[in-house]
Amino acid sequence: MAETTPNHTQTVFGWAAKDSSGKITPFVFKRRKNGVDDVTIKILYCGMCHTDLHYIKNDWGITMYPVVPGHEITGIITMVGSNVSNFKVGDRVGVGCLAASCLKCEFCKDSQENYCDQLQFTYNGIFWDGSITYGGYSQMLVADNRYVVHIPDSLPLDKAAPLLCAGITVFSPMKQHNMLQPGKKLGVVGLGGLGHIAVKFGKAFGLHVTVISTSPSKETEAKMRLGADDFLVSTDPKQMQACARSLDFIIDTVSANHSLGPILELLKIRGTLALVGAPDKPMELPSFPLIFGKRTVSGSIIGGMKETQEMMDVCGKYNITSEIELVTPDHINEALDRLARNDVRYRFVIDIAPKTNL
């Protein structure tokens, strides 16, 4: 579709899945010319999110092939439109999940574009001109400047890339529920791409952080590498019971099916559990831990653009980055296979232009 749109005249090299086999292969396509509100970005790095796996395999039944994944994009601006005043050529920038929204609804006006019902994503979305959006597994991107953020100079562009999805996904509910209070006790369920950044935010703001995991082998890295204070094996009833009513807040980052009952029991009275993982089947939510503890279960997805810039600035201030493993484009499929097995500490990032990185 995008190839036939009249103003899509820029030839771009990227990597796409052509069918539900999910295999990524080289793909040449067209992007739009830089418009008055646009910036053109030379992509240097792109994080590999679990969402990419769902789209390339059409797990959700909504994939429009060919799909160019990638919504954790960092790079350098090479062109700005005439209406753009907050970016200039040479700026270090990032693009996350959002490509377009209606700009008129209550959520857009309140910089909560992520809840606009006309939201379109950075890939597998439909842009304002009717074209299908292609993501960051490519060498160049044209983006409306309203969906672009500055990357602080103190943050390396490769380790900052996952912040554009994983980072804002955990930061937004932490801010919404006033979790970032020194001395409060935070639980983080799951120590993956999302969880490890939640631990870093918690420690940066002076919280006591407990990692809750099914994998006892992760205790050492949780404590020694990431600075977690405590570690609970969620499949050990004695450990879980010993910590009942001990946490003020919990962020659950796990996308596998699991019961929320044992996790809720860890919360103090009136505690809050924020869900940011996306299991593909309904989760078990027993009523007793809710009503006997006056507890709240909440959901959250990414964040608006103002909040995403705020998150990035916070990361710059506290030197919060993702723990990454860099891969070159010729190893994307291998990395996706490992990602499907959760065999990464903690985020794969594609080095899009390994010979010319700035």
C-alpha positions, 0 to 999 in steps of 0.5 A: 500500500505504501509503495503506491502512495504518491508522496512515498518517494524515498527508497529505504532498505529494511528487514521484514516478515513476509508471512506468518512463518515469522522469518525476517528477510531484507526488504526494500520499500518506500517512505514518504517525503519529509513533510512540514511537520516531519523529521527524517531520522537516520536509524542507528539502533532498534530494540527488539520487543516481545511485541515484534514476535507477536506481529511477525507470527500474526499471533493476534490476527491483525498483521498486515504483511509485509511487516517491518517491526521495531518501535524502540528506535534511536538515531540522528535527525538528518532533515526537519520540516518547516513547521518543526521548531523543537528539533534540528539536524544532528539531534539525538532522538528516539521514536517509540510505539506511536506514529499518529493519533487524532490530535483532537480528543480529550486524551490527545489534548491531555498528552495521553495520545496512547489512549486515543481510540484512533491511535496508530502504531509505528509499525502495522498501523495506518498513517494519516495518508492511508499508508501502512506504517513500517518500523525501525528494522530499517535504515531510515524513518520519517516521523511526525515531530509530535511523536519524537523525543530527545535523547539526553546526551548522557545516554548511549543510543543503543542502551536508550533504545528499549526505554522507548517501549520497556522504559515508558511501560513501567515508568507510566504506572509508577508515576500514576500510582505515586510509586516513586516515593523513597522508602516505599516497598516495591515488588517487581514480578518478572525479571525480563526486558520490562522488569529489570528497568522497573528495578532500576527506576525503583532503586533510583528513587530510593525504594526497597525493591523485591523481585518476584520470579519463578526462576531461582537462578535469577536471584544473584543477578537481581541483587548483584547486577541490578541492586534489588534488595530482596528476591522471592521465588513465586512458586515457593509457598513458604517464601510467599507466605512469609512476605504477605502484606509487606509491599506497598506496590507491585508491577507485574511484567509477566506475559505468561499466564499466571494467577494473581492471587498469590501476588495480591497477598504480598500487598499491604492493605490498600496496596496497588498491583499494576499490570503491564504484561499481556498474557494471551489468555484471561488471568485468574483473579480471585476475589478474596485477596482483593476484597479482604485487602482493599487492594487495587488492580490496574492496567497500563500501556506505554505512555503519552509523548510528554510523559515519554520525554519526562521518562527519558529525562529522568533516565538521563538524570539517574543514568538509567539504561537498559541492559542489552545485547547488540546484534547485527541485522544478519542475526535478527532471526537468531535473536528472535528465536532466543527472545521467544525462549526468553534467552536474553539479558535483558533486551536485544538491540539491532545495530542498524548501521554498524559501520557508520554509527555516530 
